Amino acid sequence: MTMFEDRRRMLEDKYILDFERSFKTRRRRDRMLGEWAAASMRKQDVKAYADEVVAIGSRSPLDETLVHKIVSDFRQASQAVDEDLIREKMHQLMYEAAEALEQEKAAS
């Protein structure tokens, strides 16, 4: 291989790793968000709700899809919630999810 082919291959590998890390972080964030929302709404089956949130997050790359779903679910549970609160929680949980994945990586 030439130096340019080696460099291209390294960049492709880095892109794949970055994409995988981003995907895993987002899925973890969505799970944590689902668990938080389910607990806040006092849902009986927290795991099922979290799985539902993760599934929706996997189908749509837009955070707005999750925001609208969770706000709608809060309203159905007769609880008031602000969309900005949901977005803020998503932002906070993204950092927590990234930290958790980094800690797991360092421990292994």
SETITI-519685 format. One record per residue (C-alpha): residue in three letters; z, x, y; chain; residue number from 1. Coordinates in nm, 3 decimals. Layout:
BEGIN
<node vexvex="Ala" Z="Z" X="X" Y="Y" vexkol="A" rodo="NUM"/>
...
//
This chain:
BEGIN
<node vexvex="Met" Z="0.000" X="0.000" Y="0.000" vexkol="A" rodo="1"/>
<node vexvex="Thr" Z="-0.061" X="0.107" Y="0.351" vexkol="A" rodo="2"/>
<node vexvex="Met" Z="0.207" X="0.122" Y="0.616" vexkol="A" rodo="3"/>
<node vexvex="Phe" Z="0.071" X="-0.199" Y="0.774" vexkol="A" rodo="4"/>
<node vexvex="Glu" Z="0.079" X="-0.386" Y="0.444" vexkol="A" rodo="5"/>
<node vexvex="Asp" Z="0.437" X="-0.272" Y="0.388" vexkol="A" rodo="6"/>
<node vexvex="Arg" Z="0.534" X="-0.390" Y="0.734" vexkol="A" rodo="7"/>
<node vexvex="Arg" Z="0.359" X="-0.725" Y="0.686" vexkol="A" rodo="8"/>
<node vexvex="Arg" Z="0.536" X="-0.774" Y="0.354" vexkol="A" rodo="9"/>
<node vexvex="Met" Z="0.874" X="-0.693" Y="0.510" vexkol="A" rodo="10"/>
<node vexvex="Leu" Z="0.814" X="-0.943" Y="0.789" vexkol="A" rodo="11"/>
<node vexvex="Glu" Z="0.710" X="-1.211" Y="0.541" vexkol="A" rodo="12"/>
<node vexvex="Asp" Z="1.023" X="-1.148" Y="0.334" vexkol="A" rodo="13"/>
<node vexvex="Lys" Z="1.241" X="-1.166" Y="0.646" vexkol="A" rodo="14"/>
<node vexvex="Tyr" Z="1.076" X="-1.492" Y="0.751" vexkol="A" rodo="15"/>
<node vexvex="Ile" Z="1.143" X="-1.643" Y="0.409" vexkol="A" rodo="16"/>
<node vexvex="Leu" Z="1.507" X="-1.531" Y="0.411" vexkol="A" rodo="17"/>
<node vexvex="Asp" Z="1.558" X="-1.664" Y="0.765" vexkol="A" rodo="18"/>
<node vexvex="Phe" Z="1.402" X="-1.997" Y="0.669" vexkol="A" rodo="19"/>
<node vexvex="Glu" Z="1.619" X="-2.026" Y="0.357" vexkol="A" rodo="20"/>
<node vexvex="Arg" Z="1.932" X="-1.941" Y="0.557" vexkol="A" rodo="21"/>
<node vexvex="Ser" Z="1.841" X="-2.198" Y="0.822" vexkol="A" rodo="22"/>
<node vexvex="Phe" Z="1.775" X="-2.464" Y="0.556" vexkol="A" rodo="23"/>
<node vexvex="Lys" Z="2.105" X="-2.396" Y="0.377" vexkol="A" rodo="24"/>
<node vexvex="Thr" Z="2.298" X="-2.395" Y="0.704" vexkol="A" rodo="25"/>
<node vexvex="Arg" Z="2.148" X="-2.726" Y="0.811" vexkol="A" rodo="26"/>
<node vexvex="Arg" Z="2.219" X="-2.888" Y="0.474" vexkol="A" rodo="27"/>
<node vexvex="Arg" Z="2.578" X="-2.769" Y="0.487" vexkol="A" rodo="28"/>
<node vexvex="Arg" Z="2.609" X="-2.897" Y="0.845" vexkol="A" rodo="29"/>
<node vexvex="Asp" Z="2.470" X="-3.234" Y="0.742" vexkol="A" rodo="30"/>
<node vexvex="Arg" Z="2.717" X="-3.257" Y="0.453" vexkol="A" rodo="31"/>
<node vexvex="Met" Z="3.009" X="-3.172" Y="0.683" vexkol="A" rodo="32"/>
<node vexvex="Leu" Z="2.881" X="-3.424" Y="0.939" vexkol="A" rodo="33"/>
<node vexvex="Gly" Z="2.855" X="-3.694" Y="0.672" vexkol="A" rodo="34"/>
<node vexvex="Glu" Z="3.207" X="-3.620" Y="0.550" vexkol="A" rodo="35"/>
<node vexvex="Trp" Z="3.344" X="-3.632" Y="0.905" vexkol="A" rodo="36"/>
<node vexvex="Ala" Z="3.162" X="-3.956" Y="0.987" vexkol="A" rodo="37"/>
<node vexvex="Ala" Z="3.268" X="-4.122" Y="0.660" vexkol="A" rodo="38"/>
<node vexvex="Ala" Z="3.631" X="-4.028" Y="0.718" vexkol="A" rodo="39"/>
<node vexvex="Ser" Z="3.611" X="-4.149" Y="1.078" vexkol="A" rodo="40"/>
<node vexvex="Met" Z="3.468" X="-4.483" Y="0.963" vexkol="A" rodo="41"/>
<node vexvex="Arg" Z="3.724" X="-4.497" Y="0.679" vexkol="A" rodo="42"/>
<node vexvex="Lys" Z="3.451" X="-4.532" Y="0.418" vexkol="A" rodo="43"/>
<node vexvex="Gln" Z="3.569" X="-4.558" Y="0.058" vexkol="A" rodo="44"/>
<node vexvex="Asp" Z="3.311" X="-4.321" Y="-0.090" vexkol="A" rodo="45"/>
<node vexvex="Val" Z="3.295" X="-4.017" Y="0.139" vexkol="A" rodo="46"/>
<node vexvex="Lys" Z="3.080" X="-3.816" Y="-0.103" vexkol="A" rodo="47"/>
<node vexvex="Ala" Z="2.817" X="-4.090" Y="-0.135" vexkol="A" rodo="48"/>
<node vexvex="Tyr" Z="2.791" X="-4.123" Y="0.242" vexkol="A" rodo="49"/>
<node vexvex="Ala" Z="2.768" X="-3.745" Y="0.286" vexkol="A" rodo="50"/>
<node vexvex="Asp" Z="2.493" X="-3.734" Y="0.020" vexkol="A" rodo="51"/>
<node vexvex="Glu" Z="2.306" X="-4.005" Y="0.211" vexkol="A" rodo="52"/>
<node vexvex="Val" Z="2.330" X="-3.808" Y="0.536" vexkol="A" rodo="53"/>
<node vexvex="Val" Z="2.209" X="-3.490" Y="0.363" vexkol="A" rodo="54"/>
<node vexvex="Ala" Z="1.915" X="-3.679" Y="0.211" vexkol="A" rodo="55"/>
<node vexvex="Ile" Z="1.812" X="-3.819" Y="0.548" vexkol="A" rodo="56"/>
<node vexvex="Gly" Z="1.849" X="-3.477" Y="0.708" vexkol="A" rodo="57"/>
<node vexvex="Ser" Z="1.630" X="-3.325" Y="0.437" vexkol="A" rodo="58"/>
<node vexvex="Arg" Z="1.354" X="-3.580" Y="0.496" vexkol="A" rodo="59"/>
<node vexvex="Ser" Z="1.349" X="-3.545" Y="0.873" vexkol="A" rodo="60"/>
<node vexvex="Pro" Z="1.370" X="-3.219" Y="1.065" vexkol="A" rodo="61"/>
<node vexvex="Leu" Z="1.479" X="-3.407" Y="1.378" vexkol="A" rodo="62"/>
<node vexvex="Asp" Z="1.850" X="-3.426" Y="1.452" vexkol="A" rodo="63"/>
<node vexvex="Glu" Z="1.787" X="-3.751" Y="1.637" vexkol="A" rodo="64"/>
<node vexvex="Thr" Z="1.723" X="-3.925" Y="1.305" vexkol="A" rodo="65"/>
<node vexvex="Leu" Z="2.077" X="-3.840" Y="1.194" vexkol="A" rodo="66"/>
<node vexvex="Val" Z="2.226" X="-3.928" Y="1.532" vexkol="A" rodo="67"/>
<node vexvex="His" Z="2.069" X="-4.275" Y="1.524" vexkol="A" rodo="68"/>
<node vexvex="Lys" Z="2.172" X="-4.333" Y="1.163" vexkol="A" rodo="69"/>
<node vexvex="Ile" Z="2.534" X="-4.233" Y="1.222" vexkol="A" rodo="70"/>
<node vexvex="Val" Z="2.564" X="-4.427" Y="1.550" vexkol="A" rodo="71"/>
<node vexvex="Ser" Z="2.420" X="-4.731" Y="1.374" vexkol="A" rodo="72"/>
<node vexvex="Asp" Z="2.668" X="-4.694" Y="1.088" vexkol="A" rodo="73"/>
<node vexvex="Phe" Z="2.960" X="-4.664" Y="1.331" vexkol="A" rodo="74"/>
<node vexvex="Arg" Z="2.844" X="-4.982" Y="1.503" vexkol="A" rodo="75"/>
<node vexvex="Gln" Z="2.817" X="-5.163" Y="1.169" vexkol="A" rodo="76"/>
<node vexvex="Ala" Z="3.174" X="-5.051" Y="1.101" vexkol="A" rodo="77"/>
<node vexvex="Ser" Z="3.270" X="-5.209" Y="1.437" vexkol="A" rodo="78"/>
<node vexvex="Gln" Z="3.359" X="-4.874" Y="1.587" vexkol="A" rodo="79"/>
<node vexvex="Ala" Z="3.235" X="-4.747" Y="1.920" vexkol="A" rodo="80"/>
<node vexvex="Val" Z="3.090" X="-4.398" Y="1.924" vexkol="A" rodo="81"/>
<node vexvex="Asp" Z="2.896" X="-4.206" Y="2.184" vexkol="A" rodo="82"/>
<node vexvex="Glu" Z="2.570" X="-4.036" Y="2.086" vexkol="A" rodo="83"/>
<node vexvex="Asp" Z="2.680" X="-3.729" Y="2.282" vexkol="A" rodo="84"/>
<node vexvex="Leu" Z="2.992" X="-3.704" Y="2.065" vexkol="A" rodo="85"/>
<node vexvex="Ile" Z="2.775" X="-3.703" Y="1.752" vexkol="A" rodo="86"/>
<node vexvex="Arg" Z="2.547" X="-3.434" Y="1.898" vexkol="A" rodo="87"/>
<node vexvex="Glu" Z="2.847" X="-3.225" Y="2.001" vexkol="A" rodo="88"/>
<node vexvex="Lys" Z="2.993" X="-3.257" Y="1.652" vexkol="A" rodo="89"/>
<node vexvex="Met" Z="2.659" X="-3.156" Y="1.499" vexkol="A" rodo="90"/>
<node vexvex="His" Z="2.650" X="-2.850" Y="1.722" vexkol="A" rodo="91"/>
<node vexvex="Gln" Z="3.007" X="-2.753" Y="1.631" vexkol="A" rodo="92"/>
<node vexvex="Leu" Z="2.947" X="-2.806" Y="1.260" vexkol="A" rodo="93"/>
<node vexvex="Met" Z="2.628" X="-2.597" Y="1.268" vexkol="A" rodo="94"/>
<node vexvex="Tyr" Z="2.837" X="-2.296" Y="1.372" vexkol="A" rodo="95"/>
<node vexvex="Glu" Z="3.102" X="-2.374" Y="1.112" vexkol="A" rodo="96"/>
<node vexvex="Ala" Z="2.836" X="-2.408" Y="0.841" vexkol="A" rodo="97"/>
<node vexvex="Ala" Z="2.674" X="-2.077" Y="0.939" vexkol="A" rodo="98"/>
<node vexvex="Glu" Z="3.013" X="-1.903" Y="0.937" vexkol="A" rodo="99"/>
<node vexvex="Ala" Z="3.099" X="-2.045" Y="0.596" vexkol="A" rodo="100"/>
<node vexvex="Leu" Z="2.768" X="-1.928" Y="0.448" vexkol="A" rodo="101"/>
<node vexvex="Glu" Z="2.816" X="-1.579" Y="0.597" vexkol="A" rodo="102"/>
<node vexvex="Gln" Z="3.167" X="-1.560" Y="0.450" vexkol="A" rodo="103"/>
<node vexvex="Glu" Z="3.039" X="-1.666" Y="0.109" vexkol="A" rodo="104"/>
<node vexvex="Lys" Z="2.764" X="-1.405" Y="0.132" vexkol="A" rodo="105"/>
<node vexvex="Ala" Z="3.014" X="-1.132" Y="0.226" vexkol="A" rodo="106"/>
<node vexvex="Ala" Z="3.247" X="-1.233" Y="-0.059" vexkol="A" rodo="107"/>
<node vexvex="Ser" Z="2.975" X="-1.207" Y="-0.323" vexkol="A" rodo="108"/>
//
